[in-house]
Structures are given as structure tokens and as C-alpha cells.
Amino acid sequence: MTPPGSTSDQPRTVREGLERSGARRTPQRLLVADIIDSAPDHLEAREIYLQASARDPRMSLNTVYRTLALLQDLDLVVGHYFTEEHAHFEAATGADHHHVVCRGCGKVHEFRPGISERRIRELANESEISIERQNIELVGLCASCRSSGL
């Protein structure tokens, strides 16, 4: 997805990316894309399924998982595992950001990287690795979970 102000040819939404990908545009796939596009936070597959099945009773959890796998293969969606064994999904915005995660309640806070693009290029040159994406995850306990004794 294209960050605001970008002139990239990258799609602005998951739905647009799916439509431009050449993959079949089934009503179920478009519905999953729309749910992700409208989500203010990361969503678990089950949350996507519950929203989708409320709008289309024919939707199955398997269809959601297959659609999420396709959207990840198309680099339209990113799955984060945080402190759990199941993924939380969000649109691949193209804007690097990282996460602070409460291991108690699962609350996620996003933040922008503090490392400069110049330093990233230097690290890429030093390591001889072409950097494709960044991912920093900070894990701890939020104030509410600490006060409840977790």
C-alpha cells in the first residue's frame, strides 16, 4: 500500500492490490480485503472470519486462511505473530513501523523506526544484504496487566 504523499505505483489498498494482481477476484476475497482495509488495528484470522461471515454467511474460516495466504504471497498483507502462536494481520502499507506488545492482554502499539534511512543503507552495505523490510517487536506488560498482577 502506498503511504500518503508517495508517488509509487504500489496499490493504495489491499482491495486495489488484489484487483491489480491478476488473481481471481471472488466476492469472498474482496470482502476479506475490504475488512483489512477498514481495520484500525491488527486482526486475527478469526476476527476477520467473524466480520466476513456476518456479511456473507457462505464465508468459511478456511476461505479466510486461504485468502490471507494469497494476500501475503502478493505482499499486500503482513502477518505478525507477536507473543502468540497465531498471526495478527494488517495491510502492507510500505511505511516501516514497529510494535510494542503487551504479553498479558495482547495490546499492540505501533511506532515509527528511529533508525535513519542512511543508517539502514550503511547496514545493508556492511552486511551485503539487500534490506527488504524492517521488524522490531518490543514485548512487555502494560500498566493494566502489571496492576492486575500478571
Buried (B, 14 or more C-beta within 10 A) or exposed (E): BBEEEEEEEBBBBBBBBBBEBEBEEEEBBBBBBBBBBEBEEBBBBEBBBBBBBEEEEEBEBEBBBBBBEBBBEBBBBBBBEBEEEEBBBBBBBBEBEBBBBBBBEBBBEEEEBEEEEEEBEEEEEEEEEEEEEEEEEEEEBBEEBEEEEE
